[in-house]
Amino acid sequence: MTRAISEEVTVITQFHLSPKRRRGGGRGAHLVVLSGHNVGQVYTLEKERTDIGREDGIEIQIMDAGISRRHAAIVRQGEHYVLEDAGSRNGTYANNHRIEGTHTLNDGDKIQLGAMTVLKFAYADEAEADYAQKMYEAAHRDGLTGAFNRRYFEERLTAEIPYSVRHRRPLALLMLDLDHFKAVNDTHGHPVGDVVLKEFASLVTSITREDDVLVRYGGEEFAVLCRNTDLIKASILGERIRHEVAGFLFAADSVGLRISVSVGIAALPDPEISSPELMVNAADEALYQAKERGRNCVVTRRTK
């Protein structure tokens, strides 16, 4: 079951919001991620001050190695929005020029932060912003279950591991695989199997935290990426998921199904895990051991 994360070429899509009209006509200010992580994500600037950086809990958190904990801010001043640097180490750029003090933003301005992040400042009405956000969701979520897709997972894990190592924060990865799922499709048909997958994703979402990332990794295999979660806490979460799934009656076309799940877990810090591929392989190996032990169990990778 060991796999390496694929090296795919990412096509960067730029959402073009309509040109600015005067405020007061239902149009608000937004930031759109043009490059870096979470390409296409739309942030609505609703507060008088919106801070940007890597710090947990900040209004706009961007996982880029070159971005400071509190890097920059956008401040509303009357009819205008102003970009200001917050004392960042690498500086804040507007349209390729490093700002000194503040910069009044115009529709279409490009904001460069860190090593690879570019944001576009744009005015748009609610419908336009909602459409752009839905396009982002469609590009990063699995169409059947609503969980994040593998492309997003690879992007996120690539950012989370250096952050975890640099700031000495724990990071856990749980690989989940529905046991004997092929028998569900063979016996009841793929439409019933699809319902089971959707209900499983919904159940796991109700158990995990809002900040945890649920991913449909492929077929009946899912992953949960948990920040600030060590191996012990991840094991507790894995056991809770296993227990809840085992007791859940999947309602698929009036067919009541009982299904179990096997869970494999790896977590940082771990001296043998230094890349996304190694972390996935470690959690995958633990999942394989769970299958070998009879399924419907949780196996954690133990550091030496």
N, C-alpha and C positions, 0 to 999 in steps of 0.2 A: 504493500500500500504506500510505500515511500515514493514521494514525488517531489520534483523541484518546481519552483514557481516559474512559469513561462515568461520569456522575455519578449513581450509583444510591443509592437509599435503603437503608441497612443496617439490617436488623432485628436488634436485640440480643436474644439468647436467654440467659436466666439458667438455669443448671443448678442444680436444687434437690437438694442432697445431704441425706440423712436426718438427723434431729436427733441430737445428741450422746448417746453412751452413754459409760460410764466406759471409760477407756483400759485396754488389756489384753485386750479382747475382739476383737482383730484390727482395730481401727479406728485409722486414723492421721489426722494433720492435713494439710490441703490448702489451697491458695489457688486460687480460680477467678476468672478475669478476667471482670468483668461489663461493663465499658465501656473504651473505648480501643482500642488495637491488640491483635490476637489474642484477640478476644472468644471466651470459651468454653474457652480454654486452661486446663488443670489442672496445677498444680505440687504435687508431693508434698514435704512438709517432712520430710526424712529425716535431716538433720544437726542437730547441737546448735545451730548458728548458720547461718542462711540470709540472705545479703546480697542486697539489691535495688537496682538502679540502671541507669545507661546504660553502664557500663564494660564493655569487652570481657572475656569470661572470667568475669564475675560469675555467681553461681548463678542469679539470676532477672534477666535483662536485659530492660528495658522501654524501648522507643523512644518517649519522650514528651519534648517540648521543655522541659517544666517540671520534669523529674526530674534530680537531680544524679547525678554519676558513681557515687558511693556514697551512696544516699539514705536507706535505712532497713535494718533487719535484724529478723528474727524469731528469738528465742532460746528454746530449750527449757529450762525450769527445773522439773525434777521432773515433775509431772503437768500442768504448765501451759506455755503458750507466751506469750511477752512480745514486744510490738512496741516497738521503740525507734528513734528518729530518729538518723541518723548525721551530724548537722550539716548537713543539707540546706539549700539556700538558700530554698526555698519551704515547708518544713515538711512534716510527716507528720500525717495526720488519721485518727482512728478515730471512726466514727459521727458525722461532721461536726464533731468537736471536735479542735482542734490539740493534739497530745500534748506534754507537757512532761516530759522524762525517758523514762518507759516507760509502757506500757499493757498490762495483762493481757488477753489475747484470750479472748473467749467465742464459742461456736459461733454463726455467723451474723453476726459483726461485719463491718462494711464498712470497708475501708482505702482512703483517698483519697490519691493521689500525683500530683503534677504537675498539668497542665491538664485532663486528661480520663480519667485511669486510676483505675478503682475495682476493688478486689479484695475477694473475699468469703473470710473465714476459715471453714472448715468441717471437721467430723470426718466421716469416711466409711470404710467398709471397702474392701478392695482391689477387690472386684467393682464397687462403686458408682463408685469413682474411675476404674476402667478403662472403664466404660460412658460416663462423662462425657467422658473423653479420646477415645473412639471417636466420640462425637457431634461433638466438635470437629473431628476429622480428617475426618469425613464432610462437614462444612460447608465445609471449606477445601481439600479435595483432589479432583482429577479422578477420577471413579469408574472409568474405564477404565485409565488409565496409572499412577495413584498419585501423579502430580506435583501440585504445588499448583495451584489453579484461579485464574482471572483475578481474582476478587474479592480473594483473599488477596494476589495480586501488586500490585494497585492500592493496597491498604492498606499493604503493606510498602514499596513505592516512595515513597509519600507521606511515610513516616516517614524513610526512608533518605537522601533528598536533602538535607533540612535538616541532618541529622546530619553528612553528608559535608561540606557547605559550612561549617558552624560549626566543625568540628574539623579541617578541611583534610585529610580522609582521602579517598583515591581510591575511586571507585565505578564499576563497569563493568556494562553491560547488553549481553548477546549475544542477538540474535534469530536463531532457527534455523528453517529451512523445508525440509522434505523435498522433493527435486526430483522432479517428474513423479509425485507421489503419486496423482493422479487416475487415472493409467494402471494403478496397482496395483489400485485398487478396480474399475475397469472390466474389467480382464482376469481377475483372480482372485476378485473378490467382496469385499464389505465385511468378512466375518469374517476373511479373510486380512489385509486392511488394518488391522483392529483389532490383530491379533497383531504386525504390524510396528510400530505405534505403541507398544505395550507394551514390545516388545524395544528399541526406540529409547530410550524413557525410561529403561529399566533400564541400557542401555549408557552414556548420558550421566551418569546418577547415579554409575556406577562410576568415571567419569573426574573428576568435579568433587569439590570439597571438601565436608565435612559441613556447613559453614556456608553454602555456596552454595545459592541458592534456584532449583530447577528448576520451571518453570511450563508448563502446557499453555495456551498463549495462545488457541488456537482452531484446530479442525481438525487439520492436520498442522504447525501452527506452534507452536514452543515458545520459551521465553525462559529465560535463566540470569542471575540477579542476583548479582553478586560484590562483597562488601565488601572494602575494602583491596586493590583490584586496579586498577592503572593500565592505560592503553591498550596498553602493550607486553605486559604479562602476560596481558591479556585476548586479545590477538592470538595469543599462544602457545597459550592454552587453546582458542581457536576453531579453530586449525589442527590441534590434537591431536584435537578432536572430529571435524572434517572427515575427517582421516586414518583414525581408528578406524572411523567409519561406512562409509567407502568400502571398507574391507577386511573388513567384517562380513558374514557370510552369514545373512540373516534366515530363520529356519526357521519357515515358516507352512504347516501341514498338508502337510509333506514337500515344499513348494515352496521351493527355495532361491532367494532373491531378493537381488540387489545393488542398493542404493539409495545415492544421494549426498545431501549436505545443503549448503545455502548458508547462510552466516553473515554477519550484519551487526552491527557493534559500535560503541557509543558509550560514552564514559567521562567522568567528572568527575576533575579540574577541567576545565571548558569554559565560557568566558565567555558562550557563547550558549545554554547549558542551565541553566535556573533553575526548572524545574517538571517533574513527572512526564510531562506531555503532551509537552513539548519533548524529553525524553530518549527516550521511546518513538518519537517521530517521527524523531529523529536516527538511532537504531539501525535503524528501519524503512527509512529512505532508504538507508542503507548496505546493507541486505539487498536492496533493489530493485536497487542497482548490481551486487551479486553475481549476481543473476539475469540482468541485462543482459549481464554479462561471460561468460555461458555456463554458469552454475551450478557447483556443486561447487568453490566457492572462498570465501575469507574477505575481506571488505572492512571496513576500519575508517574511522570518521569522523575526519578530520584537522582539528585546530583551526587557525584562521588565525593 
